Amino acid sequence: MKIVGLQFEIAWEDRRSCYARIESALGKAGRFSPETLVVLPELALAGFTMNAEGVSEPRGGESENFLAEMAQKFEMHILGGVAVDLGDGKAANEAVCFTPNGQEVARYRKRRPFSKVDEGNYYSAGNETVVFSIGDWKIAPLICYDLRFPELFREAVLAGAEVFVVIANWPSVRVDHWTTLLRARAIENLAYVVGVNRSGSDPYHPYPGASIIVNPKGEVLAQAGTEAALVSAELDRTALLEWRSDFPALDDLKRFL
Protein backbone atom coordinates (compact mmCIF):
# COMPACT_ATOMS: atom_id res chain seq x y z
CA MET A 1 0.00 0.00 0.00
CA LYS A 2 1.19 3.48 -0.80
CA ILE A 3 0.64 6.31 1.69
CA VAL A 4 0.68 9.94 0.54
CA GLY A 5 0.55 12.76 3.07
CA LEU A 6 -0.65 16.10 1.67
CA GLN A 7 0.89 18.84 3.79
CA PHE A 8 -0.42 22.30 2.90
CA GLU A 9 -1.25 25.71 4.33
CA ILE A 10 -4.88 25.57 5.41
CA ALA A 11 -6.84 28.70 4.52
CA TRP A 12 -8.28 29.94 7.82
CA GLU A 13 -12.02 29.25 8.00
CA ASP A 14 -12.18 29.29 4.20
CA ARG A 15 -13.21 25.86 2.94
CA ARG A 16 -13.42 26.79 -0.73
CA SER A 17 -9.84 28.05 -0.81
CA CYS A 18 -8.83 24.78 0.87
CA TYR A 19 -10.72 22.80 -1.79
CA ALA A 20 -8.74 24.59 -4.51
CA ARG A 21 -5.38 24.00 -2.80
CA ILE A 22 -6.08 20.32 -2.23
CA GLU A 23 -7.35 19.63 -5.75
CA SER A 24 -4.44 21.50 -7.29
CA ALA A 25 -1.88 19.55 -5.25
CA LEU A 26 -3.52 16.22 -6.09
CA GLY A 27 -3.65 17.11 -9.77
CA LYS A 28 0.10 17.73 -9.80
CA ALA A 29 0.90 14.51 -7.96
CA GLY A 30 0.44 12.14 -10.88
CA ARG A 31 -1.60 8.95 -10.94
CA PHE A 32 -2.79 7.09 -7.85
CA SER A 33 -3.97 3.52 -7.43
CA PRO A 34 -7.17 2.38 -5.69
CA GLU A 35 -5.12 1.08 -2.74
CA THR A 36 -3.30 4.39 -2.27
CA LEU A 37 -4.30 6.31 0.86
CA VAL A 38 -3.98 10.09 0.64
CA VAL A 39 -3.99 11.78 4.04
CA LEU A 40 -4.87 15.42 4.79
CA PRO A 41 -4.29 17.28 8.09
CA GLU A 42 -6.66 17.78 11.02
CA LEU A 43 -9.58 20.15 10.28
CA ALA A 44 -8.19 20.36 6.76
CA LEU A 45 -11.00 22.58 5.45
CA ALA A 46 -10.98 25.18 8.24
CA GLY A 47 -7.84 25.15 10.38
CA PHE A 48 -7.68 24.56 14.14
CA THR A 49 -10.36 27.09 14.96
CA MET A 50 -12.61 27.13 18.01
CA ASN A 51 -15.29 28.75 15.85
CA ALA A 52 -16.92 25.34 15.62
CA GLU A 53 -20.36 26.79 15.02
CA GLY A 54 -19.09 28.78 12.05
CA VAL A 55 -17.12 26.03 10.28
CA SER A 56 -18.90 22.78 11.13
CA GLU A 57 -21.19 21.06 8.62
CA PRO A 58 -23.66 18.18 8.90
CA ARG A 59 -22.39 14.73 8.07
CA GLY A 60 -22.52 14.35 4.32
CA GLY A 61 -22.13 18.12 3.91
CA GLU A 62 -20.21 20.10 1.33
CA SER A 63 -16.71 19.31 2.60
CA GLU A 64 -17.33 15.60 2.94
CA ASN A 65 -18.83 15.58 -0.53
CA PHE A 66 -15.69 17.31 -1.79
CA LEU A 67 -13.48 14.62 -0.25
CA ALA A 68 -15.65 11.89 -1.74
CA GLU A 69 -15.41 13.58 -5.15
CA MET A 70 -11.60 13.75 -4.88
CA ALA A 71 -11.47 10.04 -4.04
CA GLN A 72 -13.53 9.29 -7.14
CA LYS A 73 -11.75 11.73 -9.44
CA PHE A 74 -8.25 10.52 -8.55
CA GLU A 75 -9.26 6.88 -7.95
CA MET A 76 -7.73 6.52 -4.49
CA HIS A 77 -8.68 6.47 -0.82
CA ILE A 78 -8.61 9.81 0.97
CA LEU A 79 -8.71 10.61 4.69
CA GLY A 80 -9.02 14.12 6.05
CA GLY A 81 -10.08 16.12 9.07
CA VAL A 82 -13.55 17.69 9.12
CA ALA A 83 -15.62 19.73 11.59
CA VAL A 84 -19.00 18.02 11.98
CA ASP A 85 -22.19 19.67 13.23
CA LEU A 86 -23.81 17.28 15.70
CA GLY A 87 -26.88 19.49 16.32
CA ASP A 88 -27.96 21.10 19.59
CA GLY A 89 -25.00 23.48 19.41
CA LYS A 90 -22.41 20.66 19.48
CA ALA A 91 -19.67 19.84 16.99
CA ALA A 92 -16.99 17.18 16.56
CA ASN A 93 -13.41 17.13 15.28
CA GLU A 94 -13.38 14.03 13.09
CA ALA A 95 -11.32 12.13 10.54
CA VAL A 96 -13.31 10.60 7.70
CA CYS A 97 -12.09 8.28 4.95
CA PHE A 98 -13.62 7.70 1.52
CA THR A 99 -12.99 4.90 -0.96
CA PRO A 100 -12.29 5.32 -4.70
CA ASN A 101 -16.01 4.94 -5.38
CA GLY A 102 -16.78 7.83 -3.03
CA GLN A 103 -18.18 5.73 -0.19
CA GLU A 104 -17.39 6.46 3.44
CA VAL A 105 -15.36 3.61 4.92
CA ALA A 106 -14.36 5.01 8.33
CA ARG A 107 -15.05 7.87 10.71
CA TYR A 108 -13.13 8.65 13.89
CA ARG A 109 -13.78 11.35 16.47
CA LYS A 110 -10.86 12.91 18.34
CA ARG A 111 -10.78 11.35 21.78
CA ARG A 112 -8.52 13.83 23.56
CA PRO A 113 -9.54 17.46 22.90
CA PHE A 114 -6.71 19.89 23.57
CA SER A 115 -7.52 21.32 27.01
CA LYS A 116 -4.89 24.07 26.74
CA VAL A 117 -7.26 25.92 24.37
CA ASP A 118 -10.49 24.47 25.83
CA GLU A 119 -11.13 22.48 22.65
CA GLY A 120 -13.53 20.25 24.55
CA ASN A 121 -15.86 23.23 25.07
CA TYR A 122 -16.33 23.46 21.30
CA TYR A 123 -15.81 19.92 19.99
CA SER A 124 -17.25 16.89 21.77
CA ALA A 125 -14.76 14.12 22.57
CA GLY A 126 -15.06 10.71 20.99
CA ASN A 127 -14.89 7.45 22.91
CA GLU A 128 -14.28 4.76 20.28
CA THR A 129 -11.25 3.18 18.67
CA VAL A 130 -11.62 2.85 14.91
CA VAL A 131 -9.75 0.33 12.75
CA PHE A 132 -10.62 -0.03 9.06
CA SER A 133 -9.23 -1.93 6.10
CA ILE A 134 -7.65 -1.08 2.77
CA GLY A 135 -6.88 -4.40 1.14
CA ASP A 136 -5.14 -6.56 3.74
CA TRP A 137 -4.01 -3.56 5.79
CA LYS A 138 -5.63 -2.55 9.09
CA ILE A 139 -5.51 1.20 9.68
CA ALA A 140 -6.29 3.29 12.77
CA PRO A 141 -6.81 7.06 12.51
CA LEU A 142 -6.02 9.42 15.40
CA ILE A 143 -6.00 13.19 15.68
CA CYS A 144 -3.27 15.54 16.93
CA TYR A 145 -3.35 15.66 20.78
CA ASP A 146 -4.30 11.95 20.78
CA LEU A 147 -0.63 11.36 19.99
CA ARG A 148 0.31 12.12 23.61
CA PHE A 149 -1.83 9.27 24.95
CA PRO A 150 -0.18 5.92 24.19
CA GLU A 151 -3.11 3.98 25.62
CA LEU A 152 -5.19 4.99 22.59
CA PHE A 153 -2.62 3.38 20.31
CA ARG A 154 -2.51 0.26 22.48
CA GLU A 155 -6.28 -0.11 22.16
CA ALA A 156 -6.01 0.16 18.40
CA VAL A 157 -3.11 -2.28 18.04
CA LEU A 158 -5.01 -4.80 20.16
CA ALA A 159 -7.89 -4.33 17.71
CA GLY A 160 -5.54 -5.27 14.87
CA ALA A 161 -4.04 -1.96 13.73
CA GLU A 162 -0.92 -2.19 11.56
CA VAL A 163 -0.80 1.44 10.42
CA PHE A 164 -1.54 4.50 12.53
CA VAL A 165 -2.52 7.69 10.71
CA VAL A 166 -2.18 10.79 12.88
CA ILE A 167 -3.55 14.01 11.38
CA ALA A 168 -2.66 17.27 13.06
CA ASN A 169 -2.39 21.02 13.39
CA TRP A 170 0.77 20.71 15.53
CA PRO A 171 2.54 24.05 16.17
CA SER A 172 6.20 24.80 15.53
CA VAL A 173 6.98 25.40 19.20
CA ARG A 174 6.54 21.67 19.92
CA VAL A 175 7.81 20.14 16.67
CA ASP A 176 10.42 18.00 18.47
CA HIS A 177 7.61 16.41 20.49
CA TRP A 178 5.75 15.65 17.25
CA THR A 179 8.53 13.71 15.58
CA THR A 180 9.69 12.01 18.79
CA LEU A 181 6.24 10.80 19.77
CA LEU A 182 5.42 9.55 16.26
CA ARG A 183 8.59 7.44 16.26
CA ALA A 184 7.83 6.20 19.78
CA ARG A 185 4.32 5.10 18.83
CA ALA A 186 5.78 3.15 15.89
CA ILE A 187 8.46 1.46 17.99
CA GLU A 188 6.25 0.45 20.90
CA ASN A 189 3.42 -0.85 18.70
CA LEU A 190 5.58 -2.43 15.96
CA ALA A 191 3.49 -0.53 13.44
CA TYR A 192 3.83 1.98 10.64
CA VAL A 193 2.98 5.52 11.74
CA VAL A 194 2.04 8.30 9.34
CA GLY A 195 1.89 11.81 10.76
CA VAL A 196 0.41 14.52 8.50
CA ASN A 197 0.65 18.08 9.77
CA ARG A 198 -0.23 21.42 8.23
CA SER A 199 2.26 24.07 7.09
CA GLY A 200 2.12 27.86 7.16
CA SER A 201 0.38 29.79 9.92
CA ASP A 202 -3.00 30.78 11.31
CA PRO A 203 -3.93 33.83 13.42
CA TYR A 204 -2.40 32.18 16.49
CA HIS A 205 0.54 29.94 15.56
CA PRO A 206 3.14 29.07 12.92
CA TYR A 207 3.23 25.42 11.90
CA PRO A 208 6.34 23.41 11.02
CA GLY A 209 4.98 20.91 8.50
CA ALA A 210 7.33 18.02 9.31
CA SER A 211 4.89 15.39 8.09
CA ILE A 212 6.55 12.02 8.49
CA ILE A 213 6.25 8.31 7.72
CA VAL A 214 7.90 5.89 10.14
CA ASN A 215 8.35 2.13 9.82
CA PRO A 216 7.70 -0.39 12.63
CA LYS A 217 11.32 -0.19 13.81
CA GLY A 218 11.07 3.58 14.23
CA GLU A 219 13.06 4.38 11.11
CA VAL A 220 11.99 7.44 9.13
CA LEU A 221 11.00 6.51 5.58
CA ALA A 222 10.02 10.00 4.43
CA GLN A 223 9.74 13.45 5.98
CA ALA A 224 8.59 16.81 4.63
CA GLY A 225 10.11 20.19 5.40
CA THR A 226 8.28 23.35 6.38
CA GLU A 227 6.59 24.17 3.06
CA ALA A 228 3.57 22.66 1.34
CA ALA A 229 4.57 19.22 0.10
CA LEU A 230 3.63 15.63 -0.58
CA VAL A 231 5.34 12.98 1.53
CA SER A 232 4.97 9.37 0.45
CA ALA A 233 6.19 5.82 0.98
CA GLU A 234 5.35 2.27 0.00
CA LEU A 235 4.45 0.20 3.07
CA ASP A 236 5.68 -3.41 3.24
CA ARG A 237 3.25 -5.65 5.11
CA THR A 238 5.51 -8.71 4.86
CA ALA A 239 8.29 -6.80 6.60
CA LEU A 240 5.86 -5.67 9.31
CA LEU A 241 4.64 -9.20 9.98
CA GLU A 242 8.21 -10.55 10.02
CA TRP A 243 9.28 -7.93 12.54
CA ARG A 244 6.29 -8.69 14.77
CA SER A 245 7.23 -12.38 14.61
CA ASP A 246 10.95 -11.83 15.21
CA PHE A 247 10.37 -9.36 18.07
CA PRO A 248 7.15 -10.54 19.75
CA ALA A 249 6.49 -7.61 22.08
CA LEU A 250 2.82 -7.52 21.08
CA ASP A 251 2.44 -11.20 22.03
CA ASP A 252 3.87 -10.35 25.45
CA LEU A 253 1.50 -7.38 25.69
CA LYS A 254 -1.48 -9.68 25.20
CA ARG A 255 -0.05 -12.32 27.55
CA PHE A 256 0.10 -9.96 30.49
CA LEU A 257 -3.18 -8.11 30.02
HULIN-V398453 format. One record per residue. N is the residue number from 1. RES is the residue in three letters. SS is DSSP state (H for helix, E for strand, C for the rest). Layout:
n=N res=RES ss=SS
n=N res=RES ss=SS
//
This chain:
n=1 res=MET ss=C
n=2 res=LYS ss=E
n=3 res=ILE ss=E
n=4 res=VAL ss=E
n=5 res=GLY ss=E
n=6 res=LEU ss=E
n=7 res=GLN ss=E
n=8 res=PHE ss=C
n=9 res=GLU ss=E
n=10 res=ILE ss=C
n=11 res=ALA ss=C
n=12 res=TRP ss=C
n=13 res=GLU ss=C
n=14 res=ASP ss=C
n=15 res=ARG ss=H
n=16 res=ARG ss=H
n=17 res=SER ss=H
n=18 res=CYS ss=H
n=19 res=TYR ss=H
n=20 res=ALA ss=H
n=21 res=ARG ss=H
n=22 res=ILE ss=H
n=23 res=GLU ss=H
n=24 res=SER ss=H
n=25 res=ALA ss=H
n=26 res=LEU ss=H
n=27 res=GLY ss=H
n=28 res=LYS ss=C
n=29 res=ALA ss=C
n=30 res=GLY ss=C
n=31 res=ARG ss=C
n=32 res=PHE ss=C
n=33 res=SER ss=C
n=34 res=PRO ss=C
n=35 res=GLU ss=C
n=36 res=THR ss=C
n=37 res=LEU ss=E
n=38 res=VAL ss=E
n=39 res=VAL ss=E
n=40 res=LEU ss=E
n=41 res=PRO ss=C
n=42 res=GLU ss=C
n=43 res=LEU ss=C
n=44 res=ALA ss=C
n=45 res=LEU ss=C
n=46 res=ALA ss=C
n=47 res=GLY ss=C
n=48 res=PHE ss=C
n=49 res=THR ss=C
n=50 res=MET ss=C
n=51 res=ASN ss=C
n=52 res=ALA ss=H
n=53 res=GLU ss=H
n=54 res=GLY ss=H
n=55 res=VAL ss=H
n=56 res=SER ss=C
n=57 res=GLU ss=E
n=58 res=PRO ss=C
n=59 res=ARG ss=C
n=60 res=GLY ss=C
n=61 res=GLY ss=C
n=62 res=GLU ss=H
n=63 res=SER ss=H
n=64 res=GLU ss=H
n=65 res=ASN ss=H
n=66 res=PHE ss=H
n=67 res=LEU ss=H
n=68 res=ALA ss=H
n=69 res=GLU ss=H
n=70 res=MET ss=H
n=71 res=ALA ss=H
n=72 res=GLN ss=H
n=73 res=LYS ss=H
n=74 res=PHE ss=H
n=75 res=GLU ss=C
n=76 res=MET ss=C
n=77 res=HIS ss=E
n=78 res=ILE ss=E
n=79 res=LEU ss=E
n=80 res=GLY ss=E
n=81 res=GLY ss=E
n=82 res=VAL ss=E
n=83 res=ALA ss=E
n=84 res=VAL ss=E
n=85 res=ASP ss=E
n=86 res=LEU ss=E
n=87 res=GLY ss=E
n=88 res=ASP ss=C
n=89 res=GLY ss=C
n=90 res=LYS ss=E
n=91 res=ALA ss=E
n=92 res=ALA ss=E
n=93 res=ASN ss=E
n=94 res=GLU ss=E
n=95 res=ALA ss=E
n=96 res=VAL ss=E
n=97 res=CYS ss=E
n=98 res=PHE ss=E
n=99 res=THR ss=C
n=100 res=PRO ss=C
n=101 res=ASN ss=C
n=102 res=GLY ss=C
n=103 res=GLN ss=C
n=104 res=GLU ss=E
n=105 res=VAL ss=E
n=106 res=ALA ss=E
n=107 res=ARG ss=E
n=108 res=TYR ss=E
n=109 res=ARG ss=E
n=110 res=LYS ss=C
n=111 res=ARG ss=C
n=112 res=ARG ss=C
n=113 res=PRO ss=C
n=114 res=PHE ss=C
n=115 res=SER ss=H
n=116 res=LYS ss=H
n=117 res=VAL ss=H
n=118 res=ASP ss=C
n=119 res=GLU ss=H
n=120 res=GLY ss=H
n=121 res=ASN ss=H
n=122 res=TYR ss=C
n=123 res=TYR ss=C
n=124 res=SER ss=C
n=125 res=ALA ss=C
n=126 res=GLY ss=C
n=127 res=ASN ss=C
n=128 res=GLU ss=C
n=129 res=THR ss=C
n=130 res=VAL ss=C
n=131 res=VAL ss=C
n=132 res=PHE ss=E
n=133 res=SER ss=E
n=134 res=ILE ss=E
n=135 res=GLY ss=C
n=136 res=ASP ss=C
n=137 res=TRP ss=E
n=138 res=LYS ss=E
n=139 res=ILE ss=E
n=140 res=ALA ss=E
n=141 res=PRO ss=E
n=142 res=LEU ss=E
n=143 res=ILE ss=E
n=144 res=CYS ss=H
n=145 res=TYR ss=H
n=146 res=ASP ss=H
n=147 res=LEU ss=H
n=148 res=ARG ss=H
n=149 res=PHE ss=C
n=150 res=PRO ss=H
n=151 res=GLU ss=H
n=152 res=LEU ss=H
n=153 res=PHE ss=H
n=154 res=ARG ss=H
n=155 res=GLU ss=H
n=156 res=ALA ss=H
n=157 res=VAL ss=H
n=158 res=LEU ss=H
n=159 res=ALA ss=C
n=160 res=GLY ss=C
n=161 res=ALA ss=C
n=162 res=GLU ss=C
n=163 res=VAL ss=E
n=164 res=PHE ss=E
n=165 res=VAL ss=E
n=166 res=VAL ss=E
n=167 res=ILE ss=E
n=168 res=ALA ss=C
n=169 res=ASN ss=C
n=170 res=TRP ss=C
n=171 res=PRO ss=E
n=172 res=SER ss=H
n=173 res=VAL ss=H
n=174 res=ARG ss=H
n=175 res=VAL ss=H
n=176 res=ASP ss=H
n=177 res=HIS ss=H
n=178 res=TRP ss=H
n=179 res=THR ss=H
n=180 res=THR ss=H
n=181 res=LEU ss=H
n=182 res=LEU ss=H
n=183 res=ARG ss=H
n=184 res=ALA ss=H
n=185 res=ARG ss=H
n=186 res=ALA ss=H
n=187 res=ILE ss=H
n=188 res=GLU ss=H
n=189 res=ASN ss=H
n=190 res=LEU ss=C
n=191 res=ALA ss=C
n=192 res=TYR ss=E
n=193 res=VAL ss=E
n=194 res=VAL ss=E
n=195 res=GLY ss=E
n=196 res=VAL ss=E
n=197 res=ASN ss=C
n=198 res=ARG ss=C
n=199 res=SER ss=E
n=200 res=GLY ss=E
n=201 res=SER ss=E
n=202 res=ASP ss=C
n=203 res=PRO ss=C
n=204 res=TYR ss=C
n=205 res=HIS ss=C
n=206 res=PRO ss=E
n=207 res=TYR ss=E
n=208 res=PRO ss=E
n=209 res=GLY ss=C
n=210 res=ALA ss=C
n=211 res=SER ss=C
n=212 res=ILE ss=E
n=213 res=ILE ss=E
n=214 res=VAL ss=E
n=215 res=ASN ss=C
n=216 res=PRO ss=C
n=217 res=LYS ss=C
n=218 res=GLY ss=C
n=219 res=GLU ss=C
n=220 res=VAL ss=E
n=221 res=LEU ss=E
n=222 res=ALA ss=E
n=223 res=GLN ss=E
n=224 res=ALA ss=C
n=225 res=GLY ss=C
n=226 res=THR ss=C
n=227 res=GLU ss=C
n=228 res=ALA ss=C
n=229 res=ALA ss=E
n=230 res=LEU ss=E
n=231 res=VAL ss=E
n=232 res=SER ss=E
n=233 res=ALA ss=E
n=234 res=GLU ss=E
n=235 res=LEU ss=C
n=236 res=ASP ss=C
n=237 res=ARG ss=H
n=238 res=THR ss=H
n=239 res=ALA ss=H
n=240 res=LEU ss=H
n=241 res=LEU ss=H
n=242 res=GLU ss=H
n=243 res=TRP ss=H
n=244 res=ARG ss=H
n=245 res=SER ss=H
n=246 res=ASP ss=H
n=247 res=PHE ss=C
n=248 res=PRO ss=C
n=249 res=ALA ss=H
n=250 res=LEU ss=H
n=251 res=ASP ss=H
n=252 res=ASP ss=H
n=253 res=LEU ss=H
n=254 res=LYS ss=H
n=255 res=ARG ss=H
n=256 res=PHE ss=C
n=257 res=LEU ss=C
//
